[in-house]
């Protein structure tokens, strides 16, 4: 049966040659078009993406606020529905079937303008179940013209005009296939946080030193490991809770450096990607 609705899949990418094929393989049979916004990748990302039918490449710069490139992809979509993905994510067969069941309907027959999708995060050899990391819901599937990214924060959700429903099946997230990659990504993320502190003009003083070096990381660890039961994930749960809390002192230290050296984020210096 031919779907009554069309689907655009969009990704913003930079040096994702290790992930792009696996990601696109999972959705190629339900996508009517695939929009790839490439931030001047230095590897084979674009070459591999072009092997898939229906792919359109949009070239731009690699921006620290990556959601700007994501929004560029959203704006370029022409189908009834949009599925926005990261290259390190995989749509499971169950999720694909659930999305396809919505595509079988006319858009006017679906009351929801968008949907939350539960996401499973891979870390230290397994998927985290607790610690606030599952279901880790994210709004990635929505009607064209009914959602946008504010582009103010790296972890922000799409803002949807209308009702937002829930899908039942998981999106698998393989951002950290090794601990080394986790540390690399954490380094980039704390650089963004440092720049946010600079934009907010957070004061460099003893009170904020105590807040960012002690109060915030300890509070975060207690929250994720005990309140959200990260301990159920065992050693990976402990490591995740501990290191995610360290983003506060690291970001504050980077912010201190930005202030003392009077500089902004430099892509070649602060943002080189794998």
C-alpha positions, 0 to 999 in steps of 0.5 A: 500500500502506498503511503498517503503521507510523504517523509523527509529525513534530515541530518546535520553532519560533520565527519560521520563516515563511521556512522552515516551508512548505518543510519541511512540504511535504517530509513532508506525505504521509508524516506521520500527524500534525505536532506544532509547538511554537511559542515565541510566534512574532512572524511568520506561522509558526503561520498558515502551519503551520495551512495543512497538514492533520494539524498540531497547534500547542502554544504555549509560551515561547521558551527559550534551551535550545531542546531543551526545546521539542523534547522537548515535541514528542516527548512529544506524539507519538502515532505508532509512529515520530517524525521530529524536524526543524528548520524550516530542514531539508528531507527529500530525496525519497530520504530520504523514500523510505527512511523510508517503506520502514521505515514499511511494516514493523510496528515489531516487525519493525525491530530498530533503535530509532532511526537516524542521518541524514546531514546536508548543511549549506548555507553561502556558496552551496553544501553543505559536503563536508569540515571535519567538516560532512559527513555531520554525522550526527544522530539524528532518526528513532526509535521512539516512547518509545525516545528523549529529549533530555537538554536540557543542550547545544544540539548534543546528540543524542537518547539512544536505548534500543536499537540505532541504525542508519544511513540512507543518504540526506541531510537538507538543512540550510539554517540559514545561507542568508546570512552575515548569518544565520550571524552572527546564529545564532553570536551566539545560540549563543555566548550559550548557551556563555557561560551554560554557562561561568557554570553551570560556574563557569569561572574568570576568569584569565590561563590561561583567557584564553589558552585561550579566546582563542588555544589553542581557536580555533587548535586548532579551525581546524587541526582543521577546515581541515586534519585534516578537510580543510575546504580542499577546500571552498575559500573557504567551507571557510576561512570556516567553519573560521575563524569557528566557531573564534571562538566560543571568545573570543566566548563567553568575553567574553560570560561575562566580561560576565555575571559583571561585570554579575551577570546571566543570559540575557535573551531580549528582550536576548540571544535575539531571532530573525530 
